[in-house]
Amino acid sequence: MKIVLIGAGNLATNLGVALLSAGHDILQVYSRTMKSASILAEKVGGSPTNEIKNINSNADIYILSVKDSILSELIPEVCKGKEKRIFIHTAGSVSMDIFKGMAYHYGVLYPMQTFSKDKELIFNDIPCFVEANDKFSESSIMELANSITNIVYRLSSEDRKHLHLAAVFASNFVNHCYSLSSEILKKHNIPFEVILPLIDETANKVHKLSPSQAQTGPAVRFDENVLRNQSLLLKGNPLQKDIYDRMSLSIHQLAEKNNKN
């Protein structure tokens, strides 16, 4: 397929490389800065542009992979004069209907993964979630998705919002906990590397056990002495102390609920 990428960030970069590897033709890369557009265009082919008015009109699919907050601003300009083409976005929490009234054919291709420009991922095992407003769009988006990954689901905008929420808990919040852990270790001259085997084992466990079955620690068994003493260690940082207390309470309540069931 002939594709124009709108955006040149973390997801657009990884997706563009995957699409090129799958044999698609990247006609153009648009970004707000010519530098970003040029860097990605050099990787995936096509011409770079930072002018919306210069976006190629001959693509089969236009993929908008930009910040959620600017989608509504970009879509009318990108779709103008190309209304009969297929337009898709890659956002987890934005409804497909954001394209309504701007194009005839549109949908969503949401790859559920954390992306960085400097770490190229193999798309084969990345789950992708597809939604479309008509059969023509769905057929094309499904074909696109199946060309880059072995795991493709159809999912509505409403369900995708909850999927994205679950992903935030499983990835962004967990990574933030790593950061908090790193701060505590750093203050006591302990290298973060010592905790990596624990992180790896915790992640590996949930491939074989449910998260609730894999959960260990003082909060599960409600070891009040340990919980109290650890909370006191954080008294100089009220926000971290609040996170610790609330997280411990949530862990214990979920454990109690699961035990009753």
C-alpha positions as CSV (number, residue, x, y, z in Angstrom):
1,M,0.0,0.0,0.0
2,K,1.0,3.6,-0.5
3,I,1.2,5.3,2.9
4,V,1.8,8.8,4.2
5,L,2.9,9.1,7.8
6,I,1.6,12.0,9.8
7,G,4.0,12.3,12.7
8,A,7.6,11.3,13.3
9,G,7.7,10.4,17.0
10,N,8.3,7.1,18.9
11,L,5.3,5.2,17.5
12,A,5.5,6.6,14.0
13,T,9.2,5.7,13.8
14,N,8.7,2.1,14.8
15,L,5.5,1.7,12.8
16,G,7.1,3.2,9.7
17,V,10.1,0.8,9.9
18,A,7.7,-2.1,10.3
19,L,5.5,-1.0,7.3
20,L,8.6,-0.6,5.1
21,S,9.8,-4.1,6.1
22,A,6.4,-5.5,5.2
23,G,6.8,-4.1,1.7
24,H,4.6,-1.0,1.9
25,D,5.6,2.2,0.1
26,I,6.0,5.1,2.4
27,L,5.4,8.1,0.1
28,Q,5.9,10.9,2.6
29,V,6.6,11.8,6.2
30,Y,5.0,14.9,7.7
31,S,6.2,16.5,11.0
32,R,5.9,19.9,12.5
33,T,9.7,20.2,12.1
34,M,11.6,19.4,8.9
35,K,14.4,17.9,11.0
36,S,12.1,15.2,12.5
37,A,10.4,14.5,9.2
38,S,13.8,14.2,7.5
39,I,15.2,11.8,10.1
40,L,12.3,9.4,9.7
41,A,12.0,9.8,5.9
42,E,15.7,8.8,5.7
43,K,14.8,5.5,7.5
44,V,11.6,4.6,5.7
45,G,11.8,6.4,2.4
46,G,9.6,9.0,0.9
47,S,9.9,12.7,1.0
48,P,9.9,14.8,4.2
49,T,7.6,17.8,4.7
50,N,6.6,20.2,7.5
51,E,3.9,21.8,5.4
52,I,0.4,20.3,5.6
53,K,-0.6,21.9,2.3
54,N,2.2,19.9,0.6
55,I,1.1,16.5,1.9
56,N,0.8,14.0,-1.0
57,S,-2.7,13.4,-2.2
58,N,-2.1,10.0,-3.8
59,A,-1.7,7.7,-0.8
60,D,-4.0,4.7,-0.1
61,I,-3.8,5.3,3.7
62,Y,-2.9,8.3,5.8
63,I,-1.7,7.3,9.3
64,L,-1.9,10.0,12.0
65,S,0.5,9.1,14.8
66,V,0.7,12.3,16.8
67,K,-0.2,13.5,20.3
68,D,-3.9,13.0,21.1
69,S,-4.2,16.7,21.9
70,I,-3.4,17.8,18.3
71,L,-5.4,15.2,16.4
72,S,-8.6,17.3,16.3
73,E,-6.5,20.2,15.0
74,L,-4.7,18.3,12.3
75,I,-7.4,16.0,11.0
76,P,-9.5,18.7,9.1
77,E,-6.3,20.0,7.4
78,V,-4.9,16.6,6.5
79,C,-8.2,15.3,5.2
80,K,-9.0,18.3,3.1
81,G,-9.1,17.4,-0.6
82,K,-8.4,13.8,0.1
83,E,-11.8,12.9,1.7
84,K,-12.2,9.6,-0.3
85,R,-8.8,8.2,0.9
86,I,-8.5,6.1,4.1
87,F,-7.4,7.9,7.3
88,I,-6.4,6.2,10.6
89,H,-5.0,7.2,13.9
90,T,-3.0,5.2,16.3
91,A,-4.2,6.5,19.7
92,G,-5.4,4.4,22.5
93,S,-8.0,6.7,24.1
94,V,-9.3,8.7,21.1
95,S,-12.6,7.7,19.4
96,M,-12.6,6.6,15.8
97,D,-15.4,9.2,15.3
98,I,-12.9,12.0,15.5
99,F,-12.7,11.6,11.7
100,K,-16.5,11.8,11.3
101,G,-17.5,14.5,8.8
102,M,-13.9,14.9,7.6
103,A,-13.5,11.7,5.6
104,Y,-15.6,8.9,4.1
105,H,-13.3,6.1,5.1
106,Y,-11.5,6.0,8.5
107,G,-10.5,3.9,11.4
108,V,-7.9,3.0,14.0
109,L,-4.8,0.9,14.2
110,Y,-3.6,0.8,17.8
111,P,-0.4,-1.1,18.5
112,M,-0.3,-1.8,22.3
113,Q,3.3,-1.4,23.2
114,T,5.7,1.1,24.6
115,F,7.9,2.6,21.9
116,S,11.1,4.6,21.8
117,K,12.9,5.9,18.7
118,D,16.2,4.5,19.7
119,K,14.9,1.0,20.4
120,E,13.6,-0.7,17.3
121,L,11.0,-3.4,18.1
122,I,10.0,-6.4,16.0
123,F,6.3,-5.9,15.4
124,N,5.4,-9.6,14.8
125,D,4.3,-10.2,18.4
126,I,2.9,-6.7,19.2
127,P,-0.9,-6.9,19.5
128,C,-2.7,-4.4,17.2
129,F,-6.3,-3.4,17.7
130,V,-8.4,-2.4,14.6
131,E,-11.6,-0.5,14.2
132,A,-13.2,1.0,11.1
133,N,-16.3,2.9,10.0
134,D,-17.1,0.7,7.0
135,K,-16.2,-2.6,5.4
136,F,-13.9,-1.0,2.8
137,S,-11.8,0.7,5.5
138,E,-11.8,-2.4,7.7
139,S,-10.5,-4.6,5.0
140,S,-7.7,-2.3,4.2
141,I,-6.7,-1.7,7.8
142,M,-6.9,-5.4,8.7
143,E,-4.6,-6.1,5.7
144,L,-2.2,-3.5,6.9
145,A,-2.2,-4.8,10.4
146,N,-1.8,-8.4,9.4
147,S,1.2,-7.5,7.2
148,I,3.2,-6.3,10.3
149,T,2.0,-8.5,13.2
150,N,0.6,-11.9,13.9
151,I,-1.8,-10.6,16.6
152,V,-4.7,-8.6,15.4
153,Y,-8.0,-7.9,17.2
154,R,-11.1,-5.9,16.3
155,L,-12.0,-3.6,19.1
156,S,-14.5,-0.7,19.6
157,S,-13.5,2.8,20.6
158,E,-15.1,2.3,24.0
159,D,-13.3,-1.0,24.8
160,R,-10.0,0.5,23.5
161,K,-10.2,3.3,26.1
162,H,-10.3,0.6,28.8
163,L,-7.5,-1.3,27.1
164,H,-5.4,1.8,27.1
165,L,-6.2,2.4,30.8
166,A,-5.1,-1.1,31.6
167,A,-1.9,-0.5,29.6
168,V,-1.1,2.7,31.6
169,F,-1.3,0.7,34.9
170,A,0.7,-2.2,33.5
171,S,3.4,-0.1,31.8
172,N,3.6,3.6,32.7
173,F,2.7,3.2,36.4
174,V,5.1,0.3,36.8
175,N,7.9,2.2,35.1
176,H,7.2,5.1,37.5
177,C,7.6,2.7,40.4
178,Y,11.0,1.8,39.0
179,S,11.9,5.5,39.1
180,L,10.8,5.8,42.7
181,S,12.8,2.7,43.5
182,S,15.8,4.1,41.8
183,E,15.6,7.3,43.8
184,I,15.5,5.4,47.1
185,L,18.5,3.3,46.1
186,K,20.5,6.3,44.8
187,K,20.1,8.1,48.2
188,H,21.8,5.2,49.9
189,N,24.5,4.6,47.2
190,I,22.9,1.3,46.1
191,P,23.1,0.7,42.3
192,F,19.8,0.2,40.5
193,E,21.3,-2.9,38.8
194,V,20.9,-4.9,42.0
195,I,17.1,-4.8,41.6
196,L,17.0,-5.9,38.0
197,P,16.8,-9.7,38.7
198,L,13.8,-9.0,40.9
199,I,12.1,-6.9,38.1
200,D,12.8,-9.7,35.6
201,E,11.5,-12.4,37.8
202,T,8.3,-10.4,38.7
203,A,7.6,-9.9,35.0
204,N,8.4,-13.5,34.1
205,K,6.0,-14.8,36.7
206,V,2.9,-13.3,35.1
207,H,3.5,-15.4,31.9
208,K,2.7,-18.4,34.0
209,L,0.6,-17.1,36.9
210,S,-2.2,-14.6,37.1
211,P,-1.0,-11.2,38.6
212,S,-2.9,-11.8,41.8
213,Q,-1.3,-15.3,42.2
214,A,2.1,-13.8,41.5
215,Q,1.8,-11.0,44.1
216,T,4.0,-11.3,47.2
217,G,5.2,-8.9,49.9
218,P,4.1,-7.3,53.1
219,A,0.8,-5.8,51.8
220,V,-0.6,-9.1,50.7
221,R,-0.2,-10.7,54.1
222,F,-0.9,-7.3,55.8
223,D,2.3,-7.3,57.8
224,E,1.4,-4.2,59.8
225,N,4.9,-3.8,61.4
226,V,6.7,-3.8,58.0
227,L,4.1,-1.6,56.4
228,R,4.2,1.0,59.2
229,N,8.0,1.1,59.3
230,Q,8.4,1.4,55.6
231,S,5.8,4.1,55.5
232,L,7.7,6.0,58.2
233,L,10.8,5.9,56.1
234,L,9.0,8.0,53.5
235,K,7.7,10.7,56.0
236,G,10.0,13.2,54.4
237,N,8.3,12.8,51.0
238,P,4.5,13.0,51.6
239,L,3.6,12.2,48.0
240,Q,5.7,9.0,47.9
241,K,4.4,8.1,51.4
242,D,0.8,8.5,50.1
243,I,1.6,6.3,47.0
244,Y,3.1,3.6,49.3
245,D,0.1,3.7,51.7
246,R,-2.5,3.7,49.0
247,M,-0.8,1.0,46.9
248,S,-0.3,-1.2,49.9
249,L,-4.0,-0.8,50.8
250,S,-5.0,-1.6,47.2
251,I,-2.8,-4.7,47.1
252,H,-4.3,-6.0,50.4
253,Q,-7.9,-5.3,49.4
254,L,-7.5,-7.1,46.1
255,A,-5.9,-10.0,47.9
256,E,-8.7,-10.2,50.3
257,K,-11.3,-10.0,47.5
258,N,-9.5,-12.8,45.6
259,N,-9.3,-15.0,48.7
260,K,-13.1,-14.7,49.2
261,N,-13.7,-15.7,45.6
